[in-house]
Amino acid sequence: MEEEILKPEPQEWEKALLVGLDTGADENFERSMDELGELAKACYMSVAGVVTQKMEAVNKAHYIGTGKVQEVKEYAKALEVDIVVFDDSLTPSQLRNLQRELETPVLDRTTLILDIFSKRAKTREAKLQVETARLQYLLSRLVGMHEALTRQGGASGSMSSKGAGEKKLELDRRKIEKRLVELRRELEEVSKERETQSKRRLSARIPKVSLVGYTNAGKSTLMNAMVERYLQDEEKKVLEKDMLFATLDTTVRNINTGNNKEFLLADTVGFIHKLPHGLVKAFRSTLEEVKNADLLLYVIDYSDKDYKQQIKVTEETLQEIGAVNIPAIYIYNKADLCSMDSLPKQVGDNKIYISAKSGQGLSELTEMILQAVYADYVQAEFLIPYDKGQVVSYFMENAQVFEQEYLEAGIRLSVSCHAADVRKYGQYTKMY
């Protein structure tokens, strides 16, 4: 088993009070509040209570109504909570006003997700991406704070008319911008390394398959099921845990199903409702694995009543990163929890109901993957001269060989190979 990505859980979790505002703009408000609770759990917080309010618009000063602020304050005090978490991004002035009125630390949804990501990041690339997203978010808030400050004139004869607070914010802003330049440079270097790896994989012509979907839908469980069946190597498994964003780092495994039929399987960061744009942007290079995939596996938690919303969020996020027009298989996972008569259940050539945890449907899914990624493969016969041993070696490593016969004129191979190889070695081939 790989090194645990999650940090050891603290003995005492923080008690949190969740607050949400329903303006009617978000048709999935209840779902969003449920997820906020799961996010709090992922950040080692126990939910002590939930407060919601319906209003037509956000209160610019306090996000929620002033009367509701007092209610939240009294509730937080009665429950003895350590922190109040809001289900939206708060402006700097809202954050400052709420902390003053509530007399309790306040966190918004975006900061909560950023905290989770910083706890989960293990690889150098993930750490750089999370720091970039965090600083970009902080920078936008500093600008807001700068505008909100009361301007204080400088002393007579001063070269600057800025107050002390403004000067400090200006210094903070410059430090953040300088660090962001450094981070972008480092990420560019990592991105070049990733491009080099991708080019090697492309030259090997191994099909690339990417797991995508909502966080906690079962992508890592499916990855481990594939690893266990085809690689039988515990050290190649990834962490799987019933917690949002349990894994962040992209993991790629070579799944060899036998007889030279293999594919690269990539497990990527999960998506979620209201995933901060800065995080999507910061993780864009990691998600190149998705953009360059030959096939996408949409992993869907079929046991979730809002599974259709999961699909919608996944599709919207993929569109945002430019991963469009890629063939896909929709995998309705956890179907065993939905009282289905029998599993697996395959619908057409791009839908299947399975249970990754029990392994039900794994063989059928693998066959669907192979049919999709090897669709451009054709059967052909080659007669290769004995002095062209490197060509024989290539087909032995990169094609499915049905027959091999030693003739006077050379070695006859009957294979299933990529159509491009037939064109490349056309002088030795005879098509069926």
N, C-alpha and C positions, 0 to 999 in steps of 0.2 A: 504493500500500500504506500502511495506517495506521502510525503510529509504533510501533516495536517495543515490545511489552509486557514482554518478558523483558529483564533487565539483561544486559550483556555478560558472557559466561562468564569466570570467573577463569582464569588460565593454569594454576594448580595447584589441583586439587580436593583437598578433605579426604579422608583415608582413614577409612572407617567400619567398625566391627564391629557387626553386627546381632544382637540377642538376643531370643528369643521363648520364651514359656512356654505349653505346651499342657496345659490342665487338662481338656480334653475338652468344655468348654462351647461352644467355637466349632468347628462342623463344617467351617468354611472356614479352618482354621489355616494350612495350607500356602499357600493363596491370599493370606492376610493377610501372610504373610512375604514372598511375592513382591512384593506391593504396597509393602511397607516398603522394599524395595530400589529400586523405581521412585520412591518418594517421596524417598529419599535422593539419587537421581540428579537429581531435580527441584530439589533444594537444593544442587546442585553437590558431591555427595559420591560417591566411588567405593567400592563395597563390597569390602572386603578379605577378609571372612570372615563366616560365619553360625554362631551357637551357639543350639541349642534344648534345651529340657528338658521332660520330661513329669512333671507332679505333679498330685495331686488338688486342691490348693488353692494359692493365692498365698501366698508367705512374707510376712508382714506387715512384717518388718524390711527385707528385701532384695529382695522380689518373687520372685527365684529362690532356690534352696537355697544354704546357706552354702558347701557344697563346690563348687557350680557357680560361685559368685562367684569363688573362687580360680582355677578353670579359665579363666574369662573374663579375669581379670587377666593370667594367664600368656600366654594367646592374644593378647590386645591388645598386650602388651609385645613378643612375638615378631614380630607383624605390623607393629609400630610405627604403630599407628593413632592418629588425632588425636582420635577421638570414638567413644563407644559409644552405640548407639541401641536403645532398647527398644520392642517392638511393643505397647505399651499405655500408658495413663496411669499415672504413678507418683505416689505420695503424697509430700508434702514430706519426711517422715522416710525413705522409701525412697530418694529422690533423694539426700538428704544422706548416708545410710549408704553407698550405692553409690559415690558420688564419693570418699568417704573411703577405702573399701576398694580400689577399682580404681585410684585415683590418676590418673584420666583423666576429662575432661569427659563428662558423661552427658546424654542427651537422650531424651525419651519421644515417642511417636507424635503426641500432640496438639500438643506444642510444635513438632515438625517440620512439621506441616501449617500451623500458625500462621505459622511462618517463611516457608514457601513462599507463603502468601497475602500476607504483608507485602511480599515481593519482587515479586509479580505485580500488586498493586493499583495502578491508575493514576488512576482518576477519584476525585473528592472523596468520593463516596458509598462506594466500595469501601474507600478508606483509612479512613474513619470506622468502617465495619463491622468491618474487621479489627482496628483498635485497640480497639474495644468488646469483641470476643471475647477478645482477648489480655488485657485488663485484668480481665475477668470471671474468666478462668481463673487469673490471678495472684492475684486477691482470695481465691478459694477456697483457694489454697495458703497465703496469708498467715494465714488463719484456722487452718489445720492447723498451721502453724509456731508460731502463738501458743499453741495448746493444748499443743504438745510442749515448750515452753520450761520450764526449771527455774525456778520462781519464787524471786526473791531479794527479801527484805524490804527496805524503805526504811530510811534512817537514822532514828535516834531522833528523834521529833517531826516526821517527814516527813508531808506531806499525802497522800502516795501510797505504797502498798505494792508498787507495780510495780517490777520490775527495769529496768535500762537497755535490755535487749533488747526487753522487752515495750513500753516506751514508744516505741521506734523503730518497732516493728511497728504500733502504734496510729496513729502519725503517717503511716506509709506507707498504712495502710488508709484513713485519712481523705482523703489526697491522691487515692487511686485512686477512692474513691466520689465525690469532688468532680468529678474528670475524667469519670467515667461519666455524671454528671448533665449536664455540658456536651455530651458526645458524643450523648446521647439527644436533647437539645434541637436540636443541629445536624442529626441524622438525621431528626428530625420535620419540620424545614424542608425538607430534601431530599425527604422523602416527600410533603409537600404539593405540591411542584413536580411530582413524578411523577404524583400524582393529577390535577393540572390537565392534564398532557399526555395522560393516559389518557382524561379526559373529552372532550378535543378529538378524540381518535381515535374515541371512541364516537359522538360527534355526526356524524363523517364516515362512520360505519357501514362502515368497512373491516374485514373479518374479521381476527382476531388469531390467529396460529399461533406456538406456542412449541416450540423444540427442547429436549428434556430427555433425560437419560441419564447413563450412567457417564462419568467423566472419560476422555478419550482414546478415546472410541468413534467419533469422527469428526463431531461436531456442527459444529465450525468449518469443516471440509472441505466439508460439505454446504451450509453457509451460503454459502461462497465459490463453490461450483459454481452455486448459484442466482443469486448476484450476477453472476457472469461471463456466464451465459446470458441473463438478463433485464435486467440493468442495464448490463452492459459498461462498468463503471467500477472500475478497479483501486483507487482511493482508498476505495471502499466496502467493500473486503474486510477481513476480520479476520485476526489472526495465527493460523496453524495450525502446530503443531509436535508431533512425536512425543514428548510429555512430559506427565506428569500435571499438571493445573491450569495449562496454558499460558496460558489466558485466564480472567479472573474477571469482568470488567465485562460487564453485560448490554448487548448490541448489538441494535438494532432496524433492520431494512431494509424499505423498501416494495418488494415484488416485484410488478411490473406485467407480467402475462403477455399483455397485449394486449386490445383490445376492451372496455376498462373492467372487466376481471376482474383484480383485484389482492388482495393480502393483506399484512399486516405480519408479518414473520418475525423472531422474537426468539431470540437465542442466549444461553443462561444458563449459570451456573457448573455444572460437572459434579459428580456425586455419587461417593461412594466408600464402601467398607466401613469401618465405624467412623469415619464423619465426625463430628467433635466436635459435640455438641448445641449448644454455644455458638456455633459457626459457622453452623449452620442457623438458629438464633434471630437472630443478628446480620444474616444475609443475607435475613431474612424479607421486608423491604420490597422488595429487589431482585426476589425471587421472586414478587412480586405480579403481574409480567408473566405468570407461569405460571398463577396462580390466576384471572386475568381472561381467559385465552385461550379462544377458541372451539374450538380444536383443539390437541391435543398430538401432537408427533412423537417417539415413543420411538426414539432412535437406539441401536442395539445392535451391539456388535462381534461379528459372527457367527463370526469366525475364532478367538475366544477360547473355549476349551473350557468355561469357566464362564459362558457368556453368559446362562444362565438365572438365575444368581445376580445378574448385573448388573440384570436386569429386576426381580428381587425387591427389591434395594436401592433402585432408582429408585422403585418403587411405594411402598415403606415411607417414603422421604423425602418424596415428594409427599403422602402421607397426613399426615405430620407437619406440613406447612405448610398443610394444608387444601385442597390442590388435588385434589379428588375429583369423581367423576361428570362428568368432562370427556371428550368424544369423543376417541379416539386412533387413530393409525396407527402400527403397529409396523414400523420400518424396520431390516431385518437387513443392516447395512452390512458392507463388506469381504468380501462373499460370493464375490468373484472369487478369494480366497485359499483357498477351500474346495473347489476342483475341481468346482463345480456345472456341469452340462452347458450351460446357457444362462442368460443374464441379460438383462433382469430377469425375475424370477419373482413373479407376483402371486398371492396366496392370499386369495380373498374381497375385501371392500372395505376391509380394515384391516390387511393384511400384505403386505409386499413385500421381496424380496431384491434388493439393488442394490450398486453400487460407486460411492460418491460421488467417489472420486479419479479414476476413469476416465470418470465421467459416465453409466455404464450404468444405465438405469432412471430417469434424472432426469425425462424427459418423462412417463413413466407415473406417477411419484410426484406430479408437479405436477398431473396430471389427477385423481388420487385426492384431493389436497388441495382442488382447486376443487370437486369434486363434494360433498365433505364440508362446506366452509364456505359453499357457495352452495346448500345443500339447501333453505333457506327462501326461495329465489328462485322466482318464478312468471312465466309469460309473460302479458302484458297489453297492451291497446290503450288509448291515451289520445288524446282530442281536446281540445287545449289552446288556449283563446282567444288571439288575438295579443297582447292586453294583459297576458297572464300569462307574459311572457318568462322570468321568474325560475324558473318551474316547468320550462320547457323546458331551461333551463341546468342545473338540478339533475339532470334525467334524463340529459342529455348527459355529465355528470361522474360520476354515481353508478350508472348502469345500462348494460346491454348493449343498444345500439340496433340493431335489425334493419332497420327501415324508417322513413323520415321523408318525409311527404307534406304539401304545402301545399294546404289546401282552403279553401273560401270561409268556413267557420265557424271555422277555426283550423288548427293544425298537428297532424297525426295522427302519433303515434309508436307503433311496434310494438317492445316492449322485453321484456327479462328483468330484473326488479327485485325488491327485497326485498318480502315480503308486507306489511310495515309501511307501505311507500310506497304500496301499492295502497289500503290503508285510509286513509292520510293524504290522498291525492288522489283519493278515490273519486268525487267529483263529475265528474271528467274521464275516468273509465275505463270500459272495456267489457271484461270478462274473456272469455278464450277459452272 
